[in-house]
Amino acid sequence: MKLREAQIRQVCGTILSRWKAKGMIRPKAPEEVLLDKMIGELVDDFRREEALDREVEGLLDKHSREMTASRADSRILFQKIKNRLAQERKIVL
């Protein structure tokens, strides 16, 4: 995961407090419940992206010999494949 749980909690807490201050939301549930839901969604999103990264790495490993022969840049290919799979699966990066 790219961020530690304490960092995720802080980011979500800041977002929630700003939304409330600007009147963008009027919470019907306790703030802690909303914060836990936000954290859960963000953590799930990070896990989906990590799974996507692992899949892309697997595809690149599978075709590494072809990439070496064509002198393709693996970083560029990684990003292109990741973007394509994310778009197909409707994952927002």
C-alpha positions as CSV (number, residue, x, y, z in Angstrom):
1,M,0.0,0.0,0.0
2,K,1.3,3.4,-0.8
3,L,0.1,5.2,2.3
4,R,0.1,4.0,5.9
5,E,-3.2,3.7,7.6
6,A,-2.5,6.7,9.8
7,Q,-1.9,8.8,6.7
8,I,-5.1,7.5,5.0
9,R,-7.1,8.4,8.2
10,Q,-5.6,11.9,8.2
11,V,-6.4,12.5,4.5
12,C,-9.9,11.2,4.9
13,G,-10.5,13.2,8.1
14,T,-9.3,16.4,6.3
15,I,-11.6,15.8,3.3
16,L,-14.6,15.0,5.6
17,S,-14.1,18.1,7.7
18,R,-13.7,20.3,4.6
19,W,-16.8,18.9,3.0
20,K,-18.7,19.6,6.2
21,A,-17.3,23.1,6.6
22,K,-18.2,24.0,3.0
23,G,-21.7,22.6,3.4
24,M,-21.2,20.0,0.7
25,I,-22.6,17.3,3.0
26,R,-24.9,17.1,5.9
27,P,-24.0,13.8,7.7
28,K,-26.8,11.7,9.1
29,A,-24.4,9.2,10.6
30,P,-21.7,9.8,13.2
31,E,-18.4,11.2,11.8
32,E,-16.4,8.2,12.9
33,V,-18.7,5.9,10.9
34,L,-18.3,8.1,7.8
35,L,-14.6,8.2,8.3
36,D,-14.3,4.4,8.6
37,K,-16.3,4.0,5.4
38,M,-14.1,6.5,3.5
39,I,-11.0,4.7,4.8
40,G,-12.3,1.4,3.7
41,E,-13.1,2.6,0.2
42,L,-9.7,4.2,-0.2
43,V,-7.9,1.0,1.1
44,D,-10.0,-1.1,-1.3
45,D,-9.1,1.2,-4.2
46,F,-5.3,0.9,-3.3
47,R,-5.7,-2.9,-3.2
48,R,-7.4,-3.0,-6.6
49,E,-4.5,-0.9,-8.1
50,E,-1.9,-3.2,-6.5
51,A,-3.6,-6.2,-8.0
52,L,-3.6,-4.5,-11.3
53,D,0.1,-3.8,-11.0
54,R,0.8,-7.4,-10.2
55,E,-1.2,-8.5,-13.3
56,V,0.7,-6.1,-15.5
57,E,4.0,-7.3,-14.1
58,G,3.0,-10.8,-14.9
59,L,2.1,-10.0,-18.4
60,L,5.4,-8.2,-18.9
61,D,7.3,-11.1,-17.4
62,K,5.5,-13.5,-19.8
63,H,6.6,-11.4,-22.8
64,S,10.0,-10.4,-21.5
65,R,11.9,-12.2,-24.2
66,E,9.9,-10.5,-27.0
67,M,10.5,-7.1,-25.3
68,T,14.2,-7.7,-25.1
69,A,14.4,-8.6,-28.8
70,S,12.4,-5.4,-29.7
71,R,14.3,-3.2,-27.2
72,A,11.0,-2.0,-25.7
73,D,11.1,0.1,-22.6
74,S,9.4,-1.9,-19.8
75,R,8.4,1.2,-17.8
76,I,6.5,2.7,-20.8
77,L,4.9,-0.7,-21.6
78,F,3.9,-1.2,-17.9
79,Q,2.1,2.2,-17.9
80,K,0.4,1.6,-21.2
81,I,-0.8,-1.8,-20.2
82,K,-1.9,-0.6,-16.8
83,N,-3.9,2.3,-18.3
84,R,-5.5,0.0,-20.8
85,L,-6.5,-2.6,-18.3
86,A,-7.8,0.1,-15.9
87,Q,-9.9,1.6,-18.6
88,E,-11.3,-1.8,-19.6
89,R,-12.2,-2.6,-16.0
90,K,-13.4,0.9,-15.2
91,I,-10.8,1.4,-12.5
92,V,-9.9,5.1,-11.8
93,L,-6.2,5.5,-11.3
